[in-house]
């Protein structure tokens, strides 16, 4: 208890900043959802409407699209093609459901929102290991206003996944390798990109051991990093025992549309060529065209941010980013890239650094990001695909 009280006392200003930013952000999200429900046309294909007669749209619409799958898995295990969704999040929903009178939607949102609060604190602490307070705060704000940041407040894994990723990196950088490996394993049990912590933290360990004279201690600290693949292997074992296919999470990808391939690898240049053709041929006055543009610009932008991270010699960060960017595209599409990049946190640190340096970026990024945030959130909660 003394440690907890001391921690809260030492981090009082940080917690106030995070809570104020979070509350304002949530009020804005709820307001946008409510206004969107009143004034924006709706498509019913992907709306989670089970609770709509009872609850306000600002609440139940947070379970649209993948949220319906996570709640379905939490209720009755895996259905048709749902093996694309890893099990830890649905199991946590089930575990906490009794606290909310068996209302799994409330349980899911509680996990997402509290995880994101913890992520904001961890993000700040991680940045402060190397950079200033102003950059840390700016990076958090830039993350909050990113066009798809609302997924952190939905029935999606983004918040929980980001929390485990940040915890793993922070613990590795503060030389607590055993805990870093444990949180890395949890990340790998949430989503496939969690496995990318293994090479990224392995690189972090390599630079660490080069400075350490005690080689035996260095090798012992390497051991917990091998915990990370266990999260993925656990799910693969479940799929093998239950469905006879340990790679079923990959093989069901084509059933989720967007031209995904579940069998062969599509190279990055081929995907760019495909998107170039779509930019030319798709009807410009549709939400589909908007999403294609958003996906393309996000991929290009974060590839540039990865290069900048490499130039700064943030090699473990850059490796995590490039794997997180390119691997999903191997299915032949940039679909969901605007959401996937939310956990590529080094990109937001780079943005904050340049935001501190250049006035034009401090003005331009918030204007563009907030405008797109509002539009994307309305689309998502009205049942239109965004990411």
HELIX and SHEET records of a PDB file:
HELIX    1   1 UNK A    2  UNK A   10  1                                   9    
HELIX    2   2 UNK A   12  UNK A   39  1                                  28    
HELIX    3   3 UNK A   57  UNK A   60  1                                   4    
HELIX    4   4 UNK A   61  UNK A   63  5                                   3    
HELIX    5   5 UNK A   66  UNK A   76  1                                  11    
HELIX    6   6 UNK A   82  UNK A   84  5                                   3    
HELIX    7   7 UNK A   87  UNK A   96  1                                  10    
HELIX    8   8 UNK A   97  UNK A  100  5                                   4    
HELIX    9   9 UNK A  104  UNK A  128  1                                  25    
HELIX   10  10 UNK A  133  UNK A  144  1                                  12    
HELIX   11  11 UNK A  149  UNK A  153  5                                   5    
HELIX   12  12 UNK A  158  UNK A  173  1                                  16    
HELIX   13  13 UNK A  177  UNK A  188  1                                  12    
HELIX   14  14 UNK A  192  UNK A  195  5                                   4    
HELIX   15  15 UNK A  196  UNK A  210  1                                  15    
HELIX   16  16 UNK A  215  UNK A  223  1                                   9    
HELIX   17  17 UNK A  224  UNK A  227  5                                   4    
HELIX   18  18 UNK A  228  UNK A  243  1                                  16    
HELIX   19  19 UNK A  248  UNK A  251  1                                   4    
HELIX   20  20 UNK A  253  UNK A  256  5                                   4    
HELIX   21  21 UNK A  268  UNK A  281  1                                  14    
HELIX   22  22 UNK A  287  UNK A  311  1                                  25    
HELIX   23  23 UNK A  315  UNK A  329  1                                  15    
HELIX   24  24 UNK A  337  UNK A  340  1                                   4    
HELIX   25  25 UNK A  341  UNK A  343  5                                   3    
HELIX   26  26 UNK A  346  UNK A  357  1                                  12    
HELIX   27  27 UNK A  359  UNK A  381  1                                  23    
END                                                                             
